[in-house]
Structure formats: structure tokens, C-alpha cells
Amino acid sequence: MSKNSFINLTLRLLTWVAQWLLAATFLFSGFAKALDPMGMEHKLEAYCAAWGIPIMAGSLYLDVAAILLALVEFSLGVYLLLGIRQRLASIGTLLFMVFMTLVTVYIYLYNPVTDCGCFGDALILTNGQTLAKNIVLLACALLLVWQRKRSLRIISEHNQWILSLYSMLYMLGVSVYSLHYQPLMDFTGFELGTDINEAMRGEFSTTFTYEKNGEKRTFGLENLPDSTWKYVDAQTEVLKEPSIKEFSITSRNGDDLSEDILADTSYVFIATLPKISMADAGCSDALNDIYDFSNDHHHRFLCATTGTDAEITGWIDRTGASYPFVKASSELLKEIVRSNPGLVLLKKGRILAKWGRNDMPDEKELTQITASSDDEQRHRRNHSFGLLFLWFVVPCGVVFLLDRLWMGRRFYKIYHHYKSQKNNVPQ
């Protein structure tokens, strides 16, 4: 192989690696944001607060920003993966990475937020890790712009508009649905079926070092030695970090209710009001009906909020609420239900169900849930990632297959025409 051929092959392979690395990152990032747009809004709200911009999650501005960000990233990922609109994709990716790298340099230096939110709550990176990631991706984007003609196209220009349009519609559908109702997948520690007590404990392994007659040995909790051994040291290894950092709910007088709630063997309904000033009062009648249902069936109902006494009184005046109010941190209320208001159902500290402001349960649904067995409740889960994945992959796969067949038929016609012309040339 000549030197030029080797260089060309190396550049082509490096371009393909850069193309697919960028594609995978943008697809994952955009999809994670679309599955939990309200979570992305909370991260954007943190940025705005750090920069002195008075915009809060739930506002129209951040609704649009979260959806557009997911749409742009996912679309660029599809373009890069399939080699669609190579000039637009490569230049758009470079501009995006230049901007994001500058932002992460600022975040790394001044630390206005602890989590950049690149992948929502699906993957948490430190500011240093985020900066390193973006530098690598920026280098890939520069290579892709420089060697754009060497990038790989796996679908024809004639049919690329179909996958481009479907990708955008798919992303819009996932984002709007997750924003209007609840996230199609829950990346927080409060997913359905979670035992909050267990999630806060995590998993740890402790080993103890003892010495006897100059010999040191290590023991576990289950096989500690007798008193003839002298204690030397202990080491604790984290097997699994707690997925829930805190669960603190107090009465309006400051009394801690957390342990009592998590130990309750009956059903506990907790309505959440992260921001009373921005809460949607349109579901207040539904909340009042759920409170009546809980009273009729001797279940517990609480409304957790960060609001002041004046804000709580204003909410009661607006909605006619008669349920008791308790206090919780803003972080807890934002995590446990991605809605304002929201509703979560607990039993023995396990999360059995969640509802947003646009899908509050009626009496029939509540009766079915509270009448089901514990085993049935444990199997309540969010929408399957596999099902969401198939809704994108199967239609795209069908289009890709038809495109290959169309291209094969087209090349066959060209080849057949060329062969006929060659046979008709006089010798």
C-alpha cells in the first residue's frame, strides 16, 4: 500500500469514528432530554438563576427551549448517523460544540451549577468530565468539517427527507407527551416501584482488620473473631450509592413526618406543589376529589409544598382545598413528580403510582390501584425503553430497507442499460 493510500484510508476511518461518536452522543443526549423535558427545564432554571435571569421551570420560554434543544440534538444525531445533509450536519455540529464547549469552560472555572445537564438525569457528569467530553467532541466536529467528503452516507439523497421528517416528528411527539403528562421514562431515584427506604440506604460492605500473635486478618460482619484478637482497622466499600439523597417532609410547625410516612402500611397520597405561584389550578377539583376518596377509604392525604403560609392561604382561596399542607424541599418536590401540581401514591415507603396535572386519576382508577395486591403493584413500571426504541428503529429500518431495494433496482437498470449499449456497439 502506498503512502497516499494509507493516509487516505486512515483519514477515512478517523472520519467515520468521529461521525459515529458524535452521532451516538447527540442521539443519546437528545433522547434523554425529550424523555424528561421538565427535568431539563429545572437545569435550565438553575443556569438562569446563576446568570440573574428570572425565568422558572414551567414557563413557556423554558418549555420551548427544552423541546427545541432535544429536537436539535436528536436531529443532528440522525443526520450524522445516516450521513444526511452532510454539509449542514457537520457545520451545525461544529457550531453547537463550539458554543457548548465555551459554556462548559465557564462552568468549570466558575462552578455556577454542579451538573451541566448534558444528558438530563440519565447520566450525571461532573463539570470536569463534561469539559473533557466536549473537548473530545469538538475535535471530532473539526475533523468532520475538514474531511466532510470522507464521511459515510448510508441512505440515498432521494429518500433522506423521509427519515429526516420522521425523526423530527418522533422527537416532537416524545417531548410534548412527556411534558404534558409524565416522563415516558423516569431517570430520577423516584421511579415507579422504588422502595424509598432502601434507595436512601444504598449498599455498603464493611471489612475489619484484627491482629493476633503478629498475624493480621480481615473479617466481615458475619464472622468477627473472638476477644483474643485485637482490633486494628475498618474499611467500608460503597457497593451502590444511594439513589435518593434525601426524603424530608415536615409539618408546618417543623415536626419531622418522614419516617412516619415511609413506615405507613396504608396508602399515602402526597400532592406536590413545587411552586404555588406557577401551579396549574385547573386540576384542583381533581385533587379535591382524590382527597375525598382518601378520606372515605381511610387513606392518608398530604400536600407537600415549599410555599409560604400566605401562598398556601392563597391556594386554598383559589381552589377550595381542605387537605392538610406539609413542607418539603424544592429539590425533593422537583424530583419525585415532574409536574406542578403532581401526585404520588406510597405504601410502606414504596412508590406505587405517579400522576401529573393533566392526568389525575378518577375514582375508578384509584379503586383499581388500591384494591390490587402488593405483587401486582410491584410490577407497575414506566413505559419500556425497548418499546420507545422500536417505535423509532422499526419505521426507520423499513425506510432504510426500501431505500436499499430502490437503489439496487436503480443500479441494476443502469447496469443493464450499459450492458445493452455495449453489446450493440459494432465490432
C-alpha positions as CSV (number, residue, x, y, z in Angstrom):
1,M,0.0,0.0,0.0
2,S,1.4,3.4,-1.0
3,K,1.8,6.2,1.5
4,N,-1.0,8.3,0.0
5,S,-3.4,5.3,0.1
6,F,-2.5,4.7,3.7
7,I,-3.1,8.3,4.6
8,N,-6.5,8.3,2.8
9,L,-7.6,5.2,4.5
10,T,-6.6,6.5,7.9
11,L,-8.4,9.8,7.4
12,R,-11.5,7.9,6.2
13,L,-11.5,5.6,9.2
14,L,-10.9,8.6,11.6
15,T,-13.7,10.5,10.0
16,W,-16.1,7.6,10.4
17,V,-15.2,7.2,14.1
18,A,-15.7,10.9,14.6
19,Q,-19.0,10.8,12.7
20,W,-20.4,7.9,14.7
21,L,-19.1,9.1,18.1
22,L,-20.8,12.4,17.6
23,A,-24.0,10.7,16.3
24,A,-24.2,8.4,19.3
25,T,-23.6,11.3,21.8
26,F,-26.2,13.6,20.1
27,L,-28.8,10.8,19.8
28,F,-28.5,9.8,23.5
29,S,-28.4,13.4,24.7
30,G,-31.4,14.5,22.6
31,F,-33.4,11.4,23.5
32,A,-32.7,11.8,27.3
33,K,-33.9,15.4,27.2
34,A,-37.0,14.5,25.2
35,L,-38.0,11.8,27.7
36,D,-37.8,14.2,30.6
37,P,-38.2,17.8,29.3
38,M,-39.3,19.1,32.7
39,G,-36.1,17.8,34.3
40,M,-34.2,19.7,31.6
41,E,-36.2,22.8,32.5
42,H,-35.1,22.5,36.1
43,K,-31.4,22.5,34.9
44,L,-32.0,25.5,32.6
45,E,-33.7,27.3,35.5
46,A,-30.5,26.7,37.6
47,Y,-28.5,28.3,34.7
48,C,-30.9,31.3,34.5
49,A,-30.7,31.8,38.3
50,A,-26.9,31.7,38.2
51,W,-26.9,34.4,35.5
52,G,-29.6,36.5,37.2
53,I,-32.4,35.7,34.6
54,P,-35.8,35.5,36.4
55,I,-37.2,32.5,34.4
56,M,-38.6,29.4,36.1
57,A,-39.3,25.9,35.0
58,G,-42.9,25.6,33.7
59,S,-42.7,28.9,31.9
60,L,-43.4,28.9,28.1
61,Y,-39.9,30.1,27.4
62,L,-38.3,27.1,29.1
63,D,-40.9,24.7,27.7
64,V,-39.9,25.8,24.2
65,A,-36.2,25.8,25.0
66,A,-36.2,22.3,26.4
67,I,-38.1,20.9,23.4
68,L,-36.0,22.7,20.8
69,L,-32.8,21.6,22.5
70,A,-33.9,17.9,22.3
71,L,-35.1,18.3,18.8
72,V,-31.8,19.9,17.5
73,E,-29.6,17.4,19.2
74,F,-31.6,14.4,18.1
75,S,-31.9,15.6,14.5
76,L,-28.2,16.3,14.3
77,G,-27.6,12.8,15.7
78,V,-29.7,11.2,13.0
79,Y,-28.1,13.3,10.3
80,L,-24.6,12.3,11.4
81,L,-25.6,8.6,11.8
82,L,-27.1,8.3,8.3
83,G,-24.9,10.8,6.5
84,I,-27.9,13.0,5.7
85,R,-27.2,16.6,4.6
86,Q,-23.6,16.3,5.3
87,R,-22.6,20.0,5.0
88,L,-25.5,21.2,7.2
89,A,-24.8,18.4,9.8
90,S,-21.1,18.9,10.0
91,I,-21.2,22.7,10.3
92,G,-24.2,22.7,12.6
93,T,-22.4,20.2,14.9
94,L,-19.3,22.3,14.9
95,L,-21.2,25.4,15.8
96,F,-23.1,23.6,18.5
97,M,-19.9,22.1,20.0
98,V,-18.1,25.4,20.0
99,F,-20.9,27.1,21.9
100,M,-21.3,24.2,24.4
101,T,-17.5,24.0,25.0
102,L,-17.4,27.7,25.8
103,V,-20.3,27.3,28.2
104,T,-18.6,24.3,29.9
105,V,-15.3,26.2,30.2
106,Y,-17.2,28.9,32.0
107,I,-19.0,26.3,34.2
108,Y,-15.7,24.6,35.0
109,L,-14.0,27.8,36.0
110,Y,-16.8,29.5,38.0
111,N,-19.0,26.5,39.0
112,P,-22.4,28.2,38.8
113,V,-24.1,24.8,38.7
114,T,-22.9,21.4,39.8
115,D,-24.4,19.5,37.0
116,C,-24.4,20.7,33.4
117,G,-27.4,18.6,32.4
118,C,-25.9,17.4,29.1
119,F,-27.7,14.1,29.4
120,G,-30.5,15.1,31.8
121,D,-30.7,12.8,34.8
122,A,-29.9,9.8,32.6
123,L,-26.2,10.3,33.1
124,I,-24.7,12.7,35.6
125,L,-21.2,14.1,34.9
126,T,-19.1,16.4,36.9
127,N,-18.1,19.8,35.4
128,G,-14.6,18.5,34.7
129,Q,-15.9,15.4,33.0
130,T,-18.2,17.5,30.9
131,L,-15.4,19.8,29.8
132,A,-13.2,16.8,28.8
133,K,-16.1,15.2,26.9
134,N,-16.8,18.4,25.0
135,I,-13.2,19.0,24.0
136,V,-13.1,15.5,22.5
137,L,-16.4,16.0,20.7
138,L,-15.2,19.4,19.4
139,A,-12.1,17.8,18.0
140,C,-14.3,15.2,16.3
141,A,-16.5,18.0,14.9
142,L,-13.5,19.9,13.5
143,L,-12.2,16.7,11.8
144,L,-15.7,16.1,10.4
145,V,-15.9,19.5,8.8
146,W,-12.4,19.2,7.4
147,Q,-13.0,15.7,6.0
148,R,-16.7,16.0,5.3
149,K,-16.4,14.3,1.9
150,R,-15.0,11.2,3.5
151,S,-18.0,10.8,5.8
152,L,-20.2,7.8,5.3
153,R,-23.7,8.0,3.8
154,I,-26.0,5.0,4.3
155,I,-29.2,6.3,2.8
156,S,-29.7,7.9,-0.6
157,E,-30.3,11.7,-1.1
158,H,-33.5,10.9,-2.8
159,N,-35.1,9.3,0.3
160,Q,-33.3,11.1,3.1
161,W,-36.1,13.6,3.7
162,I,-38.4,10.7,4.9
163,L,-36.1,9.8,7.8
164,S,-35.3,13.4,8.5
165,L,-39.0,14.3,8.8
166,Y,-39.9,11.2,10.8
167,S,-37.1,11.8,13.3
168,M,-38.3,15.4,13.9
169,L,-42.0,14.3,14.3
170,Y,-40.9,11.4,16.6
171,M,-38.9,13.7,18.8
172,L,-41.6,16.3,19.0
173,G,-44.2,13.7,19.9
174,V,-42.0,12.2,22.7
175,S,-41.1,15.7,24.1
176,V,-44.6,17.1,24.1
177,Y,-46.2,14.0,25.6
178,S,-43.6,13.8,28.4
179,L,-44.0,17.5,29.1
180,H,-47.8,17.4,29.0
181,Y,-48.1,14.2,31.1
182,Q,-45.3,12.4,32.9
183,P,-41.8,11.5,31.5
184,L,-42.1,8.3,29.4
185,M,-39.0,7.1,31.3
186,D,-38.0,8.2,34.8
187,F,-34.3,8.7,35.3
188,T,-34.6,10.1,38.9
189,G,-34.3,8.0,42.0
190,F,-38.1,8.1,42.4
191,E,-39.1,5.7,39.6
192,L,-42.2,3.6,40.0
193,G,-41.7,0.6,42.3
194,T,-38.8,2.2,44.2
195,D,-38.6,1.5,47.9
196,I,-37.5,4.9,49.3
197,N,-36.1,3.4,52.5
198,E,-33.9,1.1,50.6
199,A,-32.9,3.7,48.0
200,M,-31.7,6.1,50.7
201,R,-29.6,3.4,52.3
202,G,-27.6,2.3,49.3
203,E,-25.3,-0.8,49.6
204,F,-22.1,-0.9,51.6
205,S,-19.6,-3.6,52.6
206,T,-17.5,-3.2,55.7
207,T,-14.4,-5.3,56.5
208,F,-12.5,-5.3,59.8
209,T,-8.8,-6.0,60.3
210,Y,-7.7,-7.7,63.5
211,E,-4.3,-8.8,64.8
212,K,-3.3,-11.8,66.9
213,N,0.3,-13.0,67.6
214,G,1.6,-10.8,64.9
215,E,-0.8,-12.1,62.3
216,K,-3.3,-9.7,60.7
217,R,-6.5,-11.0,59.2
218,T,-9.6,-9.4,57.6
219,F,-13.1,-10.3,58.8
220,G,-16.6,-9.4,57.7
221,L,-19.6,-8.6,60.0
222,E,-20.8,-12.1,59.8
223,N,-17.6,-13.8,61.0
224,L,-16.0,-11.4,63.6
225,P,-13.3,-13.1,65.7
226,D,-13.3,-13.7,69.4
227,S,-11.9,-11.4,72.1
228,T,-8.4,-12.8,71.8
229,W,-8.0,-10.8,68.5
230,K,-7.1,-7.1,68.7
231,Y,-9.0,-4.6,66.5
232,V,-6.7,-2.7,64.1
233,D,-8.8,-1.0,61.4
234,A,-12.1,-1.0,59.5
235,Q,-12.8,-0.2,55.8
236,T,-16.1,0.5,54.2
237,E,-16.6,0.0,50.4
238,V,-19.5,1.5,48.6
239,L,-21.2,-1.2,46.5
240,K,-24.1,1.0,45.4
241,E,-24.6,4.7,46.0
242,P,-27.9,5.8,47.5
243,S,-30.1,6.7,44.5
244,I,-32.2,9.1,46.8
245,K,-30.2,11.6,48.7
246,E,-33.0,12.8,51.0
247,F,-36.6,12.4,51.7
248,S,-37.6,15.1,54.3
249,I,-41.2,16.1,54.9
250,T,-42.2,18.2,57.9
251,S,-45.3,19.6,59.3
252,R,-45.9,23.4,59.0
253,N,-44.7,23.6,62.6
254,G,-41.4,21.9,61.8
255,D,-42.2,18.4,63.1
256,D,-40.5,15.6,61.0
257,L,-43.0,13.4,59.4
258,S,-40.7,11.5,57.0
259,E,-40.3,8.2,59.0
260,D,-44.0,8.1,59.8
261,I,-44.9,8.5,56.1
262,L,-42.4,5.9,54.9
263,A,-43.5,3.4,57.6
264,D,-47.2,3.8,56.9
265,T,-48.7,0.4,56.0
266,S,-51.7,2.0,54.4
267,Y,-51.9,4.1,51.3
268,V,-50.4,7.6,51.4
269,F,-51.3,10.2,48.8
270,I,-48.9,13.1,48.5
271,A,-49.8,16.0,46.3
272,T,-46.8,18.1,45.3
273,L,-46.7,21.9,44.8
274,P,-43.1,22.9,44.0
275,K,-44.1,26.5,43.1
276,I,-47.5,27.6,44.2
277,S,-47.2,30.8,42.2
278,M,-46.9,28.8,39.0
279,A,-49.1,25.9,39.8
280,D,-51.9,24.9,37.4
281,A,-55.1,25.3,39.4
282,G,-57.0,23.6,36.6
283,C,-56.6,20.2,38.3
284,S,-57.7,21.5,41.7
285,D,-61.1,19.9,41.5
286,A,-59.5,16.5,40.8
287,L,-57.2,16.9,43.8
288,N,-60.2,17.7,46.0
289,D,-62.0,14.6,44.7
290,I,-58.9,12.5,45.4
291,Y,-58.8,13.9,48.9
292,D,-62.4,13.0,49.4
293,F,-61.7,9.5,48.1
294,S,-58.8,9.1,50.6
295,N,-61.0,10.2,53.5
296,D,-63.8,7.9,52.5
297,H,-61.4,4.9,52.4
298,H,-59.3,5.9,55.4
299,H,-56.2,6.7,53.4
300,R,-53.7,9.5,54.2
301,F,-53.6,12.6,52.0
302,L,-51.0,15.4,52.3
303,C,-50.0,18.3,50.1
304,A,-46.3,19.0,50.2
305,T,-45.0,22.4,49.1
306,T,-42.3,25.0,49.5
307,G,-44.8,27.8,49.7
308,T,-45.1,30.3,52.5
309,D,-48.2,30.5,54.7
310,A,-49.5,33.4,52.6
311,E,-49.1,31.4,49.4
312,I,-50.8,28.3,50.9
313,T,-53.7,30.5,52.0
314,G,-54.0,32.0,48.5
315,W,-54.1,28.4,47.0
316,I,-56.8,27.4,49.4
317,D,-58.8,30.5,48.5
318,R,-58.4,29.8,44.8
319,T,-59.1,26.1,44.8
320,G,-61.2,25.4,47.9
321,A,-58.6,22.9,49.1
322,S,-59.3,21.4,52.5
323,Y,-56.4,18.9,52.6
324,P,-53.5,19.3,55.1
325,F,-50.3,21.0,53.9
326,V,-46.8,20.0,54.8
327,K,-43.3,21.3,53.9
328,A,-40.7,19.7,51.7
329,S,-37.6,20.9,49.9
330,S,-37.8,22.2,46.4
331,E,-35.3,19.6,45.2
332,L,-37.5,16.7,46.6
333,L,-40.7,18.1,45.0
334,K,-39.0,18.6,41.6
335,E,-37.6,15.1,41.6
336,I,-40.5,13.0,42.9
337,V,-43.1,14.1,40.4
338,R,-42.3,16.1,37.2
339,S,-45.4,18.3,37.5
340,N,-46.8,21.3,39.3
341,P,-49.1,20.1,40.9
342,G,-48.3,16.4,40.9
343,L,-49.5,13.4,42.8
344,V,-47.6,10.3,44.1
345,L,-49.0,7.3,45.9
346,L,-46.9,5.4,48.5
347,K,-47.4,2.3,50.6
348,K,-44.8,1.2,53.1
349,G,-42.4,3.7,51.5
350,R,-42.8,2.2,48.1
351,I,-43.8,4.3,45.1
352,L,-46.9,2.7,43.5
353,A,-48.1,5.4,41.1
354,K,-47.5,9.0,39.9
355,W,-49.7,11.4,38.1
356,G,-49.2,14.8,36.6
357,R,-51.6,17.8,36.5
358,N,-53.1,16.6,33.2
359,D,-53.8,13.0,34.0
360,M,-55.0,13.0,37.6
361,P,-56.8,9.7,38.4
362,D,-60.5,9.3,38.7
363,E,-62.3,7.2,41.4
364,K,-62.3,4.1,39.2
365,E,-58.6,4.2,38.7
366,L,-57.9,4.8,42.3
367,T,-60.2,1.9,43.3
368,Q,-58.3,-0.4,41.0
369,I,-54.9,0.6,42.3
370,T,-55.8,0.5,46.0
371,A,-57.6,-2.9,45.5
372,S,-54.7,-4.6,43.8
373,S,-52.3,-6.8,45.6
374,D,-48.8,-5.9,46.5
375,D,-47.3,-8.2,43.9
376,E,-49.4,-6.6,41.2
377,Q,-48.3,-3.1,42.4
378,R,-44.6,-4.1,42.3
379,H,-44.9,-4.7,38.6
380,R,-46.2,-1.3,37.8
381,R,-43.4,0.4,35.8
382,N,-42.8,3.2,33.3
383,H,-43.1,2.8,29.6
384,S,-40.5,0.3,28.3
385,F,-37.3,1.8,26.8
386,G,-37.4,-1.1,24.3
387,L,-40.9,-0.1,23.1
388,L,-39.9,3.5,22.6
389,F,-36.8,2.4,20.9
390,L,-38.7,0.2,18.5
391,W,-41.1,3.0,17.6
392,F,-38.1,4.8,16.1
393,V,-36.0,1.9,14.9
394,V,-38.6,-0.2,13.1
395,P,-40.0,2.6,10.8
396,C,-36.5,3.8,10.1
397,G,-35.4,0.3,9.4
398,V,-38.3,-0.2,6.9
399,V,-37.5,3.0,5.1
400,F,-33.8,2.0,5.0
401,L,-34.6,-1.4,3.6
402,L,-36.9,0.1,0.9
403,D,-34.2,2.6,0.1
404,R,-31.6,-0.1,-0.4
405,L,-34.1,-2.0,-2.7
406,W,-34.8,1.1,-4.6
407,M,-31.1,1.8,-5.0
408,G,-30.4,-1.8,-6.0
409,R,-33.1,-1.6,-8.7
410,R,-31.8,1.7,-9.9
411,F,-28.2,0.4,-10.2
412,Y,-29.5,-2.7,-11.9
413,K,-31.3,-0.6,-14.6
414,I,-28.1,1.4,-15.1
415,Y,-26.0,-1.7,-15.4
416,H,-28.5,-3.4,-17.7
417,H,-28.6,-0.3,-19.9
418,Y,-24.8,-0.1,-20.0
419,K,-24.5,-3.7,-20.9
420,S,-27.1,-3.4,-23.7
421,Q,-25.3,-0.4,-25.1
422,K,-22.0,-2.3,-25.0
423,N,-23.5,-5.3,-26.8
424,N,-24.9,-3.1,-29.5
425,V,-21.6,-1.4,-30.3
426,P,-20.4,-2.7,-33.7
427,Q,-17.2,-4.7,-33.6
